[in-house]
Amino acid sequence: MELNNESAVGEDINLEKDDDCKNSNSTHSLLTTNYDLPSSDLMMDTLKKSCGSLGPKLQNKTFSSEQTREIERRNGILMNKILAHNKRESRYGPTPVKQKLSSSALNRKRKDTEISRNNLVHNHSWLLLLILLLLDITAKNSNCKTIRNEPSKVINIYLLFIFISFIQ
């Protein structure tokens, strides 16, 4: 019978301690605040356990209720400082996350660059063809002796055009 009375007394003490913890301002604000940090969950669980939310088990009463409240208040202040320090961003901002592209996305990107390169070469080849035709027409119809006397320049231009057309 005495054991049951002691356990009932233990439950009363435990409930008293839990009520004291909930009434203290810093602890209550810490218990009701949600933090975004992953490590804050562990700290909050530790804080709840220290407040006596373990259930009807008999807890060690090394300190009085007033001393416990003071310790909890100081712990709450320190916890707020730690969490505030962890929430600060660096002065360069958050580090960008480099996204890894899938193989299909890489293949699409590679194909797109190849198509754009081919289009560019194709467009330039038509431009070179027009330039060659204009040079040929002006060389035949004008008194441009430099082009007529130096056919190697015209041949070099034709060879360049043939080379570009093979790149396609």
C-alpha positions as a printed NumPy array, in Angstrom:
array([[   0.   ,    0.   ,    0.   ],
       [   2.779,    2.411,    0.835],
       [   4.352,    1.804,   -2.544],
       [   1.133,    2.852,   -4.239],
       [   1.006,    6.028,   -2.162],
       [   4.608,    6.812,   -3.032],
       [   3.948,    6.248,   -6.702],
       [   0.917,    8.531,   -6.454],
       [   3.104,   11.136,   -4.766],
       [   5.674,   10.632,   -7.527],
       [   2.99 ,   11.26 ,  -10.128],
       [   1.942,   14.465,   -8.348],
       [   5.536,   15.659,   -8.268],
       [   5.954,   14.852,  -11.913],
       [   2.767,   16.714,  -12.84 ],
       [   3.795,   19.678,  -10.705],
       [   7.14 ,   19.84 ,  -12.417],
       [   5.492,   19.611,  -15.847],
       [   3.117,   22.48 ,  -14.959],
       [   6.037,   24.583,  -13.714],
       [   7.833,   24.054,  -16.991],
       [   4.821,   24.996,  -19.063],
       [   4.257,   28.158,  -17.054],
       [   7.781,   29.506,  -17.546],
       [   7.758,   31.951,  -20.458],
       [  10.991,   30.966,  -22.196],
       [  10.35 ,   27.239,  -22.054],
       [   6.763,   27.588,  -23.215],
       [   7.787,   29.75 ,  -26.164],
       [  10.464,   27.23 ,  -27.069],
       [   7.985,   24.366,  -26.888],
       [   5.449,   26.102,  -29.124],
       [   7.905,   27.498,  -31.704],
       [   8.606,   25.515,  -34.86 ],
       [  12.128,   25.868,  -36.206],
       [  13.229,   25.107,  -39.745],
       [  16.572,   23.642,  -38.772],
       [  16.91 ,   19.862,  -38.747],
       [  19.034,   19.884,  -35.595],
       [  16.451,   21.941,  -33.712],
       [  14.135,   18.906,  -33.464],
       [  16.747,   17.082,  -31.43 ],
       [  17.258,   20.117,  -29.189],
       [  13.523,   20.557,  -28.695],
       [  13.117,   16.887,  -27.77 ],
       [  15.907,   17.253,  -25.231],
       [  14.251,   20.349,  -23.803],
       [  10.89 ,   18.581,  -23.494],
       [  12.496,   15.631,  -21.733],
       [  14.166,   17.951,  -19.263],
       [  10.776,   19.523,  -18.47 ],
       [   9.399,   16.248,  -17.195],
       [   7.219,   15.199,  -20.082],
       [   8.444,   11.629,  -19.7  ],
       [   5.207,   10.472,  -18.125],
       [   4.342,    9.126,  -14.681],
       [   7.873,    7.945,  -13.833],
       [   9.45 ,    9.24 ,  -10.632],
       [  12.116,   11.791,  -11.496],
       [  15.211,   12.758,   -9.573],
       [  14.542,   15.836,   -7.4  ],
       [  18.102,   17.129,   -7.017],
       [  16.93 ,   20.733,   -7.395],
       [  13.919,   22.529,   -6.011],
       [  11.152,   23.735,   -8.313],
       [  12.513,   27.296,   -8.222],
       [  16.031,   26.14 ,   -9.131],
       [  14.603,   23.974,  -11.907],
       [  12.704,   26.954,  -13.326],
       [  15.87 ,   29.081,  -13.251],
       [  17.903,   26.352,  -14.963],
       [  15.196,   25.936,  -17.611],
       [  15.096,   29.699,  -18.179],
       [  18.872,   29.855,  -18.688],
       [  18.771,   26.803,  -20.956],
       [  16.035,   28.451,  -23.007],
       [  18.078,   31.638,  -23.401],
       [  21.135,   29.657,  -24.483],
       [  19.038,   27.549,  -26.853],
       [  17.581,   30.698,  -28.448],
       [  21.093,   32.078,  -28.964],
       [  22.28 ,   28.823,  -30.548],
       [  19.268,   28.613,  -32.848],
       [  19.53 ,   32.302,  -33.798],
       [  23.184,   31.791,  -34.704],
       [  22.318,   28.754,  -36.841],
       [  19.549,   30.655,  -38.667],
       [  21.862,   33.447,  -39.872],
       [  22.838,   33.301,  -43.519],
       [  26.407,   33.753,  -44.563],
       [  27.231,   37.119,  -46.079],
       [  27.52 ,   35.491,  -49.512],
       [  24.048,   33.972,  -49.306],
       [  23.104,   30.339,  -49.507],
       [  25.257,   28.119,  -51.671],
       [  23.564,   27.25 ,  -54.951],
       [  22.6  ,   23.646,  -55.414],
       [  24.037,   22.207,  -58.601],
       [  21.374,   20.112,  -60.259],
       [  22.519,   16.951,  -61.959],
       [  20.986,   16.468,  -65.394],
       [  19.698,   13.089,  -66.43 ],
       [  21.278,   11.286,  -69.364],
       [  18.259,   11.939,  -71.577],
       [  18.453,   15.669,  -70.802],
       [  22.168,   15.662,  -71.631],
       [  21.467,   13.86 ,  -74.915],
       [  18.751,   16.39 ,  -75.808],
       [  21.093,   19.266,  -75.001],
       [  23.891,   17.707,  -77.065],
       [  21.508,   17.154,  -79.984],
       [  20.275,   20.76 ,  -79.781],
       [  23.819,   22.153,  -79.873],
       [  24.652,   19.899,  -82.834],
       [  21.548,   21.062,  -84.713],
       [  22.274,   24.728,  -83.991],
       [  25.897,   24.272,  -85.119],
       [  24.747,   22.582,  -88.333],
       [  22.235,   25.352,  -88.959],
       [  24.917,   27.956,  -88.395],
       [  27.33 ,   26.254,  -90.791],
       [  24.546,   25.736,  -93.314],
       [  23.537,   29.397,  -93.134],
       [  27.147,   30.521,  -93.484],
       [  27.723,   28.174,  -96.409],
       [  24.922,   29.873,  -98.322],
       [  26.468,   33.201,  -97.471],
       [  29.85 ,   32.033,  -98.732],
       [  28.247,   30.717, -101.9  ],
       [  26.684,   34.111, -102.522],
       [  30.006,   35.844, -101.889],
       [  31.758,   33.48 , -104.284],
       [  29.158,   34.049, -106.955],
       [  29.46 ,   37.802, -106.517],
       [  33.251,   37.588, -106.706],
       [  33.058,   35.435, -109.771],
       [  30.584,   37.764, -111.456],
       [  32.613,   40.867, -110.579],
       [  35.85 ,   39.208, -111.683],
       [  34.408,   38.362, -115.08 ],
       [  32.495,   41.57 , -115.681],
       [  34.854,   44.193, -114.306],
       [  38.361,   45.305, -114.979],
       [  39.488,   43.825, -111.688],
       [  42.926,   42.719, -112.8  ],
       [  44.013,   41.512, -109.359],
       [  41.46 ,   38.706, -109.25 ],
       [  41.969,   37.793, -112.92 ],
       [  45.722,   37.786, -112.568],
       [  45.665,   35.796, -109.321],
       [  43.344,   32.833, -109.868],
       [  44.799,   31.103, -106.786],
       [  42.718,   33.417, -104.571],
       [  39.542,   32.372, -106.32 ],
       [  40.523,   28.707, -106.062],
       [  41.231,   29.111, -102.349],
       [  37.776,   30.595, -101.845],
       [  36.186,   27.719, -103.771],
       [  38.137,   25.194, -101.696],
       [  36.976,   26.901,  -98.518],
       [  33.381,   26.655,  -99.685],
       [  33.783,   22.948, -100.518],
       [  35.337,   22.299,  -97.107],
       [  32.463,   24.035,  -95.307],
       [  29.882,   22.131,  -97.34 ],
       [  31.519,   18.829,  -96.301],
       [  31.376,   19.778,  -92.622],
       [  27.602,   19.713,  -92.79 ]])
